[in-house]
């Protein structure tokens, strides 16, 4: 749990070191990085802001989480509290556990999940060389909140099969998870039906979480937590 500065040299585009021009590097320990990300999350009300939001007059109404993090680090972390450290630790541990569980089940990680795995394991974050990892951490407090909410939702559903394998079904549902697979060029969607069961299916187009849908499909298999459908159409 630490942060410190170390001097460096700015480099020209050709790679040459410019004469006597210094650039200060900020290095944050992992606990500090996750804590200040938790602080930015609280400032933005639990929403990850990737692009600065302005009102009609051009005034900033919501700053990017990354900008809040940078300004807080520059101010000496004066607003970061033990509560933020605890939230950061919980979020980091939750993501580490989820990725480990997925690996133990033999499931392939997406490109983003591999980058997230690296960020979760990283112990130092430099403002000069770790911008991608820092941006990933900045986005993952809100992701942690959504993940917990989904786990609670999934724990409350009826996990019994929706219908027998081979049956055709037509149900109303709400999307609770949508993950794109580059390998299969499909969006794999989990949705909760109106009868409080989970269905899982692949679809060629993205469907946003919380979207209400009506689907038709054929029961392909019974998974431990959901009914898998094939030949799904949105109607």
C-alpha positions in Angstrom: 0.0 0.0 0.0 2.1 2.9 -1.3 2.5 5.5 -3.9 5.7 7.4 -4.9 7.2 9.5 -7.6 10.3 8.9 -9.6 11.9 11.1 -12.3 12.3 10.1 -15.9 13.1 11.7 -19.2 10.6 12.6 -21.9 11.5 11.2 -25.3 11.0 12.7 -28.7 9.1 10.8 -31.4 12.4 9.4 -32.8 13.1 7.9 -29.4 15.9 10.3 -28.5 15.9 11.7 -24.9 15.2 15.4 -25.0 17.9 17.5 -23.3 17.3 17.9 -19.5 13.5 17.6 -19.9 12.1 15.6 -16.9 8.8 13.9 -16.7 7.6 12.8 -13.3 6.3 9.2 -13.0 3.7 8.3 -10.5 3.8 4.6 -9.3 0.9 3.3 -7.2 0.8 0.0 -5.3 -2.1 -2.2 -6.2 -4.1 -1.5 -3.1 -3.8 2.2 -3.7 -4.8 1.8 -7.3 -7.9 -0.2 -6.5 -8.8 2.2 -3.6 -8.6 5.4 -5.7 -10.6 3.6 -8.4 -13.3 2.9 -5.8 -13.2 6.6 -4.8 -13.8 7.6 -8.5 -16.7 5.1 -8.6 -18.3 6.7 -5.6 -17.9 10.2 -7.0 -19.7 9.1 -10.2 -22.4 7.3 -8.3 -21.4 3.8 -9.2 -21.3 4.5 -12.9 -18.2 4.0 -15.0 -17.8 7.2 -17.2 -15.5 6.5 -20.1 -16.1 9.8 -21.8 -16.6 13.2 -20.1 -20.3 14.2 -20.1 -21.3 17.8 -20.7 -24.5 19.8 -20.4 -26.0 21.9 -23.2 -23.8 24.8 -22.3 -20.7 22.7 -22.5 -20.1 22.5 -18.8 -18.8 19.2 -17.4 -21.5 17.4 -15.5 -19.6 14.1 -15.0 -15.9 13.6 -15.3 -14.3 10.4 -16.6 -13.3 8.0 -13.8 -9.7 8.1 -15.1 -9.6 11.9 -14.8 -11.0 11.7 -11.2 -8.3 9.1 -10.4 -5.5 11.3 -11.9 -6.7 14.4 -10.0 -7.0 12.5 -6.7 -3.5 11.1 -7.1 -2.1 14.5 -7.8 -3.8 15.9 -4.7 -2.1 13.3 -2.5 -5.1 11.0 -2.1 -6.7 13.3 0.4 -10.2 12.0 -0.2 -9.5 8.2 -0.2 -10.7 6.6 3.0 -10.4 3.1 4.6 -13.9 2.4 3.1 -12.5 2.9 -0.4 -9.6 0.6 0.3 -12.0 -2.1 1.5 -14.2 -1.7 -1.6 -11.1 -1.9 -3.8 -9.9 -5.1 -2.0 -13.3 -6.7 -2.4 -13.6 -5.8 -6.1 -10.1 -7.1 -6.8 -10.7 -10.3 -4.9 -14.1 -10.9 -6.6 -12.6 -10.5 -10.1 -9.7 -12.7 -9.3 -12.0 -15.4 -8.0 -14.3 -15.2 -10.9 -11.5 -15.5 -13.4 -9.9 -18.4 -11.5 -13.2 -20.2 -11.4 -13.7 -19.8 -15.1 -10.2 -21.2 -15.8 -10.8 -24.2 -13.5 -14.0 -25.0 -15.5 -11.9 -25.0 -18.7 -13.6 -22.0 -20.1 -11.7 -19.8 -22.5 -11.0 -16.2 -21.4 -11.9 -13.4 -23.8 -9.2 -10.9 -24.8 -10.6 -8.4 -22.3 -10.7 -11.0 -19.5 -7.0 -11.9 -20.1 -6.2 -8.2 -19.8 -8.3 -8.0 -16.7 -6.5 -11.0 -15.3 -3.1 -9.3 -15.8 -4.4 -6.1 -14.2 -5.8 -8.0 -11.2 -2.4 -9.7 -10.6 -0.4 -6.5 -11.2 1.2 -5.1 -8.0 2.4 -1.7 -9.4 0.8 0.8 -11.7 2.8 3.5 -13.5 1.1 6.5 -15.0 3.7 6.3 -17.9 3.7 2.6 -18.8 0.5 1.1 -17.4 -2.3 3.3 -18.8 -4.3 0.3 -20.2 -4.1 -1.6 -16.9 -5.1 1.5 -14.9 -8.0 2.1 -17.2 -9.2 -1.5 -16.8 -9.0 -1.1 -13.0 -11.0 2.2 -13.2 -13.8 0.4 -15.0 -14.0 -2.7 -12.8 -15.5 -1.3 -9.6 -18.8 -0.7 -11.4 -18.4 -4.1 -13.0 -18.0 -5.6 -9.5 -21.3 -4.0 -8.4 -23.1 -5.4 -11.5 -21.6 -8.8 -10.9 -22.8 -9.0 -7.3 -26.2 -7.9 -8.4 -26.3 -10.6 -11.0 -25.1 -13.3 -8.6 -27.9 -12.3 -6.1 -30.4 -12.4 -9.0 -29.3 -15.8 -10.2 -29.3 -17.2 -6.7 -33.0 -16.3 -6.4 -34.2 -18.0 -9.6 -35.7 -21.5 -10.1 -32.9 -23.6 -11.7 -35.2 -26.4 -12.8 -35.5 -27.0 -16.6 -37.8 -24.7 -18.6 -38.9 -27.6 -20.8 -37.8 -31.0 -22.1 -34.9 -31.3 -24.6 -36.3 -30.9 -28.1 -39.3 -28.9 -27.0 -40.1 -25.6 -28.7 -40.6 -22.7 -26.3 -41.8 -19.1 -26.5 -41.1 -16.9 -23.5 -40.8 -13.4 -22.3 -37.5 -12.7 -20.5 -35.1 -10.0 -19.3 -31.4 -10.0 -20.4 -29.1 -10.2 -17.4 -25.8 -11.0 -19.1 -24.4 -10.7 -22.7 -20.9 -11.7 -23.5 -19.3 -11.6 -27.0 -17.2 -14.5 -28.1 -14.7 -13.7 -30.9 -14.0 -17.4 -31.4 -17.7 -18.1 -32.3 -18.6 -14.6 -33.5 -21.7 -14.8 -31.3 -23.1 -13.0 -28.3 -23.9 -15.5 -25.5 -26.9 -14.3 -23.6 -28.3 -15.3 -20.3 -31.8 -14.1 -19.5 -34.4 -14.5 -16.8 -37.8 -15.6 -18.0 -41.1 -14.3 -16.7 -41.5 -17.7 -14.9 -38.2 -17.0 -13.0 -36.0 -19.5 -14.8 -32.7 -18.8 -16.7 -32.2 -19.4 -20.4 -28.9 -19.3 -22.2 -28.4 -19.0 -25.9 -26.1 -17.7 -28.6 -27.2 -14.8 -30.8 -25.7 -13.0 -33.8 -26.5 -9.5 -32.5 -25.7 -7.8 -29.2 -28.6 -7.3 -26.7 -28.0 -4.9 -23.8 -28.4 -6.0 -20.2 -31.8 -5.3 -18.6 -33.5 -5.4 -22.1 -36.9 -7.1 -22.0 -37.2 -9.6 -24.9 -39.6 -12.2 -26.2 -37.9 -15.2 -27.7 -38.7 -18.4 -29.6 -36.3 -21.3 -29.6 -35.7 -25.0 -29.1 -34.4 -26.5 -25.9 -31.0 -27.9 -26.7 -29.7 -28.9 -23.2 -30.1 -28.6 -19.5 -27.2 -26.7 -17.9 -26.6 -26.7 -14.2 -27.9 -23.2 -13.9 -30.0 -22.6 -17.0 -31.9 -24.1 -19.9 -29.8 -23.8 -23.1 -31.7 -22.9 -26.3 -30.9 -23.2 -30.0 -32.3 -21.6 -33.1 -33.4 -18.6 -31.1 -35.4 -15.7 -32.7 -36.5 -12.5 -31.1 -40.1 -11.9 -31.7 
